[in-house]
Amino acid sequence: MPKVNVWILCVLATCASGALSAPQDDIVLLENGDRISGAITSINGGNIRIATPYAGELTIQLDAVAAIETNSPRALALSEGHRLVGALTQEDGVSGIRTDDGFHPAQPLEVIALAEDTETLHQLLHPPAPSKWSGTVEAGLALRSGNTDTTDFKFAAGVKRTGDRNTLALNFEAAYGSSDNILNTRRFQGTFRWQYYLRERLYLYTIGLAERDDGRKLEHRLQGGGGLGYDIIKRENRTLSGDLGVTYTREQWAPFTPWERDQTRNAIRGGAYNRLYAAIAAFGENDGQPLRKTIEQVRHILADIRYPLREYNKRNEAYANLRIGVNYSQRIFRASTLSEELVLMPNLEDIGEFRAVSELALTTPVTDTLSLRTSLKTEYDSLAKERGVDRWDNTLMTQIRYKF
């Protein structure tokens, strides 16, 4: 036989041997007669996942599967509690598992888990409990208009604990800004919210808030209360909830913004120094003014220098109000989330007096733990004129959020 023919036969024999020894695909036969071939990656939660070269990974419900055939032994868990290592197959038209001990009949629906090995199977059946604690840290810039037109630095942090039927959320945020070495923004806010589900969608909640906002002349606001809420829509890509409650609020309002306070303080001190120089000069001229009167004038002048704002009273308020809240979120652009939180707080003594707070936000993930969050927070106060501030206050914020 010619030498070239020998080489051809060797090549053909090698190819044939490789074809015979190549692993066969796993096969999933559906009740409707369809046949899917590929590599079965797992069975869990009533679903079978198979990776195909033509459609990627497919997820199929087990109740639509007539039979399963695997090309190699796998670690299997059955609904009756049995654990086996074997190949899923059919023998004489009966579905089952072929092990070293023989054939064990089993329908596809009886297989509750499948994995490559027993260790992976155990992890599949006993996943680690999710952490009850989670949280976020944010940092960015805030552009504010209304009572102050400033660009501020903002920092925020929050933690959340999730139980079987309850959640506890704690949040803190701060903003700081200055212009020409003059403080024009100093804003702090801390909140907590505890929520307990009485039923699947009906929940009881209680909230607390502590706030200071120099830009709105707010020395402090303390608020606490609670009520009932209901999850109207509760889906993976869309949520909508509403709650109704009663809160009690105590507030203290200053007569100045930070910039106005500094200007007034400097003006009073400057005038006091001028009066002090005049008093010293008049005493030196000995114009006959009694020493007691001069000392009294000096004491008053020194008080203006040390406590220039002592005669400006702060406004204190305390009242009960309704709290009507709406929270909505919607998944958009595949991974981004658009959310809106609206809170309306009418005064129970006069419903025409109310505050409203709205925060519209768009959160877009950058990595698994980092995301970009842009939000617009709008506050309205019907009693703003009495408090010497603007009715509307708007803050546009852009932040980087880290999730842990």
C-alpha positions as CSV (number, residue, x, y, z in Angstrom):
1,M,0.0,0.0,0.0
2,P,1.4,3.4,-0.9
3,K,2.8,5.4,2.0
4,V,0.4,8.3,1.5
5,N,-2.6,6.0,1.9
6,V,-1.2,4.8,5.2
7,W,-1.1,8.4,6.5
8,I,-4.7,9.0,5.3
9,L,-5.9,6.0,7.1
10,C,-4.1,7.1,10.3
11,V,-5.7,10.5,10.2
12,L,-9.2,9.0,9.5
13,A,-8.8,6.6,12.4
14,T,-7.7,9.3,14.7
15,C,-10.7,11.5,13.8
16,A,-13.1,8.6,14.2
17,S,-11.6,7.7,17.6
18,G,-11.9,11.3,18.7
19,A,-15.5,11.5,17.5
20,L,-16.4,8.3,19.4
21,S,-14.7,9.4,22.6
22,A,-16.1,13.0,22.5
23,P,-18.6,13.6,25.3
24,Q,-22.2,13.7,24.3
25,D,-24.6,16.5,25.2
26,D,-27.1,16.3,28.0
27,I,-30.6,16.1,26.7
28,V,-33.9,17.6,28.0
29,L,-37.1,16.2,26.5
30,L,-40.1,18.4,26.9
31,E,-43.8,17.4,27.3
32,N,-44.6,19.1,24.0
33,G,-42.0,16.9,22.2
34,D,-39.2,19.4,21.9
35,R,-35.7,18.2,22.5
36,I,-33.0,20.5,23.9
37,S,-29.4,19.5,24.0
38,G,-26.5,21.2,25.9
39,A,-24.9,21.1,29.3
40,I,-27.2,20.9,32.3
41,T,-25.7,23.3,34.9
42,S,-28.2,22.9,37.8
43,I,-31.6,21.8,39.0
44,N,-33.0,23.9,41.9
45,G,-36.2,25.5,42.9
46,G,-38.3,23.6,40.5
47,N,-36.3,24.8,37.5
48,I,-33.6,23.2,35.3
49,R,-30.9,25.2,33.7
50,I,-29.2,24.1,30.5
51,A,-26.4,25.9,28.6
52,T,-26.8,25.6,24.9
53,P,-24.4,26.7,22.1
54,Y,-27.3,28.2,20.1
55,A,-29.4,30.1,22.7
56,G,-27.2,30.6,25.8
57,E,-28.4,29.3,29.1
58,L,-32.1,28.4,29.2
59,T,-34.2,28.0,32.4
60,I,-37.1,25.5,32.1
61,Q,-39.7,24.6,34.6
62,L,-39.5,21.0,35.7
63,D,-43.2,20.4,35.3
64,A,-42.8,21.0,31.5
65,V,-40.0,18.3,31.3
66,A,-40.8,14.7,30.3
67,A,-37.4,13.2,30.6
68,I,-33.7,14.1,31.3
69,E,-30.6,12.4,30.1
70,T,-27.1,13.3,31.4
71,N,-23.9,12.2,29.7
72,S,-22.1,11.6,33.1
73,P,-22.9,11.0,36.7
74,R,-24.0,13.9,38.8
75,A,-24.8,14.5,42.5
76,L,-28.6,14.4,42.9
77,A,-31.1,15.1,45.6
78,L,-34.6,13.6,45.5
79,S,-37.8,14.9,47.0
80,E,-38.0,11.9,49.4
81,G,-34.7,12.9,51.0
82,H,-32.4,10.5,49.1
83,R,-29.0,11.6,47.9
84,L,-27.5,9.7,44.9
85,V,-24.6,10.0,42.5
86,G,-25.6,8.8,39.0
87,A,-26.6,9.6,35.5
88,L,-30.2,10.6,34.7
89,T,-31.5,8.4,31.9
90,Q,-34.4,6.3,30.5
91,E,-34.5,2.6,30.5
92,D,-37.4,0.8,28.7
93,G,-39.3,4.1,28.6
94,V,-38.9,4.7,32.4
95,S,-37.1,7.8,33.7
96,G,-34.6,7.2,36.4
97,I,-31.0,7.3,37.7
98,R,-28.3,4.8,36.8
99,T,-25.8,4.4,39.7
100,D,-23.2,1.8,40.6
101,D,-25.9,0.0,42.5
102,G,-28.3,-0.2,39.6
103,F,-31.2,1.7,38.1
104,H,-33.5,3.8,40.4
105,P,-36.8,4.9,38.8
106,A,-37.4,8.7,39.4
107,Q,-39.5,11.2,37.5
108,P,-38.0,14.6,36.6
109,L,-40.2,16.3,39.2
110,E,-38.8,14.2,41.9
111,V,-35.3,15.7,41.4
112,I,-35.1,18.7,43.6
113,A,-31.4,19.5,43.0
114,L,-28.5,18.6,40.7
115,A,-24.9,19.6,40.9
116,E,-21.5,18.5,39.6
117,D,-20.4,17.1,42.9
118,T,-21.7,16.4,46.4
119,E,-20.1,19.5,47.9
120,T,-21.7,21.8,45.4
121,L,-25.0,20.0,45.9
122,H,-24.8,20.6,49.7
123,Q,-24.2,24.3,49.1
124,L,-27.1,24.4,46.7
125,L,-29.4,22.8,49.2
126,H,-28.1,24.8,52.2
127,P,-27.2,28.3,50.9
128,P,-25.7,30.6,53.5
129,A,-28.3,32.8,55.2
130,P,-28.4,36.3,53.8
131,S,-26.9,39.0,56.0
132,K,-29.5,40.8,58.0
133,W,-27.5,44.0,57.8
134,S,-26.8,46.1,54.8
135,G,-25.9,49.7,54.2
136,T,-24.8,52.5,51.9
137,V,-22.3,55.3,52.0
138,E,-22.6,58.3,49.6
139,A,-20.5,61.4,48.8
140,G,-21.1,64.1,46.2
141,L,-22.1,67.6,45.4
142,A,-25.4,69.4,46.0
143,L,-26.7,72.4,44.1
144,R,-29.2,74.3,46.1
145,S,-31.6,77.1,45.3
146,G,-34.3,78.9,47.3
147,N,-33.2,80.2,50.6
148,T,-29.6,79.9,49.6
149,D,-28.0,79.6,46.1
150,T,-25.0,77.4,46.9
151,T,-22.9,74.4,45.8
152,D,-22.3,72.2,48.8
153,F,-20.5,69.0,49.6
154,K,-22.8,66.2,50.8
155,F,-22.1,63.0,52.8
156,A,-24.7,60.4,53.7
157,A,-24.7,57.0,55.3
158,G,-27.3,54.4,56.1
159,V,-27.7,51.0,57.6
160,K,-30.6,48.6,57.4
161,R,-31.5,45.4,59.3
162,T,-34.0,43.1,57.7
163,G,-35.8,40.4,59.8
164,D,-38.4,37.9,59.0
165,R,-41.3,40.4,59.2
166,N,-39.6,43.7,60.1
167,T,-37.0,46.1,58.9
168,L,-35.1,48.9,60.7
169,A,-33.5,51.7,58.7
170,L,-31.1,54.3,60.2
171,N,-29.9,57.2,58.0
172,F,-27.7,60.2,58.4
173,E,-26.7,63.0,56.0
174,A,-24.8,66.2,56.2
175,A,-24.1,69.1,53.8
176,Y,-21.5,71.9,54.2
177,G,-20.7,74.8,52.0
178,S,-19.0,78.2,52.2
179,S,-18.3,81.1,49.9
180,D,-15.6,83.7,50.3
181,N,-14.8,82.2,53.7
182,I,-18.3,82.8,54.9
183,L,-20.4,79.8,56.0
184,N,-23.6,79.6,54.0
185,T,-24.7,76.0,54.4
186,R,-24.7,73.7,57.4
187,R,-27.3,71.0,57.2
188,F,-27.7,67.8,59.2
189,Q,-30.4,65.2,59.3
190,G,-30.8,61.9,61.1
191,T,-33.7,59.5,60.7
192,F,-34.9,56.1,61.8
193,R,-37.8,54.0,60.5
194,W,-39.0,50.7,61.9
195,Q,-41.5,48.7,59.9
196,Y,-43.4,45.5,60.9
197,Y,-45.6,43.5,58.6
198,L,-48.9,42.5,60.2
199,R,-49.8,40.7,57.0
200,E,-48.1,40.0,53.7
201,R,-48.6,43.7,52.5
202,L,-50.0,45.5,55.5
203,Y,-47.4,47.0,57.8
204,L,-47.1,49.1,61.0
205,Y,-44.4,51.7,61.1
206,T,-42.8,54.2,63.5
207,I,-40.4,57.0,62.5
208,G,-38.1,59.5,64.1
209,L,-36.2,62.6,62.8
210,A,-33.7,65.1,64.0
211,E,-32.8,68.0,61.6
212,R,-30.8,71.2,61.5
213,D,-30.7,73.5,58.5
214,D,-29.1,76.9,58.9
215,G,-29.9,77.8,55.3
216,R,-33.6,77.7,56.1
217,K,-33.0,79.4,59.5
218,L,-34.0,76.1,61.2
219,E,-32.1,75.7,64.4
220,H,-33.6,72.2,65.0
221,R,-36.6,70.0,64.2
222,L,-37.5,67.0,66.2
223,Q,-40.2,64.7,65.0
224,G,-41.6,61.3,66.0
225,G,-44.7,59.3,65.2
226,G,-46.1,56.3,63.4
227,G,-49.0,54.7,61.5
228,L,-50.1,52.1,59.0
229,G,-49.0,51.4,55.4
230,Y,-49.8,49.0,52.6
231,D,-47.7,47.7,49.7
232,I,-49.9,48.3,46.7
233,I,-47.4,46.9,44.1
234,K,-44.7,44.5,45.2
235,R,-42.7,43.2,42.2
236,E,-39.1,42.8,41.5
237,N,-39.0,45.6,39.0
238,R,-41.7,47.8,40.4
239,T,-42.9,48.8,43.9
240,L,-45.6,51.2,45.2
241,S,-46.5,51.7,48.8
242,G,-48.6,54.3,50.7
243,D,-48.8,55.0,54.4
244,L,-50.8,57.2,56.8
245,G,-49.9,58.2,60.3
246,V,-49.6,60.9,62.9
247,T,-46.4,62.7,64.0
248,Y,-45.6,65.3,66.7
249,T,-43.1,68.0,65.7
250,R,-41.1,70.5,67.7
251,E,-39.2,73.3,65.9
252,Q,-36.9,76.2,66.7
253,W,-36.4,78.9,64.1
254,A,-33.6,81.4,64.1
255,P,-34.0,85.0,62.8
256,F,-31.0,84.8,60.5
257,T,-29.4,82.6,57.8
258,P,-25.7,82.0,58.4
259,W,-24.7,84.9,56.1
260,E,-27.3,87.3,57.7
261,R,-26.2,86.2,61.2
262,D,-22.5,87.0,60.4
263,Q,-23.4,90.3,58.9
264,T,-25.7,91.3,61.8
265,R,-23.1,90.2,64.4
266,N,-20.3,92.2,62.7
267,A,-22.5,95.3,62.4
268,I,-23.5,95.2,66.1
269,R,-19.9,94.6,67.2
270,G,-18.6,97.4,65.0
271,G,-21.1,99.8,66.4
272,A,-20.3,98.7,70.0
273,Y,-16.6,99.4,69.4
274,N,-17.4,102.9,68.1
275,R,-19.5,103.6,71.2
276,L,-16.8,102.3,73.4
277,Y,-14.2,104.7,71.9
278,A,-16.7,107.6,72.2
279,A,-17.4,106.7,75.9
280,I,-13.7,106.5,76.7
281,A,-13.1,109.9,75.0
282,A,-16.0,111.5,76.8
283,F,-14.8,110.2,80.2
284,G,-11.4,111.5,79.5
285,E,-12.8,115.0,78.7
286,N,-14.5,114.9,82.1
287,D,-17.7,116.6,80.8
288,G,-19.4,116.1,84.1
289,Q,-21.2,112.8,83.3
290,P,-21.5,110.7,86.5
291,L,-19.1,107.8,86.8
292,R,-22.0,105.4,87.5
293,K,-23.7,106.2,84.2
294,T,-20.4,105.8,82.3
295,I,-19.8,102.4,83.8
296,E,-23.4,101.3,82.9
297,Q,-22.8,102.4,79.3
298,V,-19.5,100.5,79.1
299,R,-21.2,97.3,80.5
300,H,-23.9,97.5,77.9
301,I,-21.3,98.1,75.2
302,L,-19.2,95.1,76.3
303,A,-22.3,92.9,76.3
304,D,-22.9,93.9,72.6
305,I,-19.3,93.0,71.8
306,R,-19.5,89.6,73.6
307,Y,-23.1,88.6,72.9
308,P,-24.1,90.7,69.9
309,L,-27.2,88.6,69.0
310,R,-28.6,88.2,72.6
311,E,-31.7,90.4,71.9
312,Y,-32.9,88.5,68.9
313,N,-35.4,85.9,70.0
314,K,-35.8,82.5,68.4
315,R,-39.2,81.2,67.3
316,N,-40.4,78.0,69.0
317,E,-43.2,75.9,67.6
318,A,-44.8,72.5,68.6
319,Y,-47.7,70.9,66.8
320,A,-49.2,67.5,65.7
321,N,-49.6,66.7,62.0
322,L,-50.9,64.0,59.7
323,R,-48.2,62.2,57.7
324,I,-49.2,61.0,54.2
325,G,-46.4,59.2,52.4
326,V,-46.1,57.6,49.0
327,N,-43.0,55.6,47.8
328,Y,-42.6,54.4,44.2
329,S,-39.8,52.7,42.4
330,Q,-39.5,51.4,38.8
331,R,-36.7,49.6,37.0
332,I,-35.8,51.3,33.8
333,F,-33.0,50.9,31.2
334,R,-32.5,47.3,32.3
335,A,-30.4,48.1,35.4
336,S,-31.3,51.7,36.5
337,T,-34.0,52.5,39.1
338,L,-36.2,55.5,39.1
339,S,-37.7,56.3,42.5
340,E,-40.0,58.9,44.0
341,E,-40.7,59.6,47.7
342,L,-43.5,62.1,48.5
343,V,-44.5,63.1,52.1
344,L,-47.3,65.5,52.8
345,M,-47.7,66.8,56.4
346,P,-50.7,69.0,57.1
347,N,-51.1,70.6,60.6
348,L,-53.9,68.9,62.5
349,E,-54.9,72.2,64.1
350,D,-55.1,73.9,60.6
351,I,-55.1,71.7,57.6
352,G,-54.2,74.7,55.4
353,E,-50.8,74.8,57.1
354,F,-48.6,72.1,55.8
355,R,-45.2,71.0,54.7
356,A,-44.4,68.8,51.7
357,V,-41.2,67.0,50.8
358,S,-40.5,65.3,47.5
359,E,-37.4,63.4,46.4
360,L,-37.0,62.1,42.8
361,A,-33.9,60.0,42.2
362,L,-32.3,58.0,39.4
363,T,-29.8,55.3,40.5
364,T,-27.5,53.6,37.9
365,P,-25.1,50.8,38.9
366,V,-21.5,51.1,37.8
367,T,-20.3,48.0,39.5
368,D,-21.8,45.4,41.9
369,T,-21.1,47.7,44.8
370,L,-20.8,51.2,43.2
371,S,-23.6,53.3,41.7
372,L,-24.3,56.8,40.5
373,R,-27.3,58.5,42.1
374,T,-28.8,61.8,40.9
375,S,-31.7,63.2,42.9
376,L,-33.9,66.3,43.1
377,K,-35.2,67.1,46.6
378,T,-38.0,69.8,46.8
379,E,-39.4,71.1,50.1
380,Y,-42.5,73.4,50.4
381,D,-43.5,75.2,53.6
382,S,-46.8,77.1,53.7
383,L,-45.7,79.1,56.8
384,A,-42.4,80.1,55.2
385,K,-43.4,83.8,55.3
386,E,-43.9,83.8,59.1
387,R,-40.6,82.1,59.5
388,G,-38.8,84.5,57.2
389,V,-37.8,81.9,54.6
390,D,-38.7,81.1,51.0
391,R,-41.7,78.7,50.5
392,W,-39.7,76.5,48.0
393,D,-36.3,75.0,48.5
394,N,-34.7,72.8,45.8
395,T,-31.6,70.7,46.0
396,L,-30.1,68.9,43.0
397,M,-27.6,66.2,44.2
398,T,-25.2,64.0,42.4
399,Q,-23.5,61.3,44.4
400,I,-21.4,58.2,44.2
401,R,-23.0,55.4,46.3
402,Y,-21.1,52.4,47.8
403,K,-23.3,49.5,48.9
404,F,-22.2,46.9,51.4
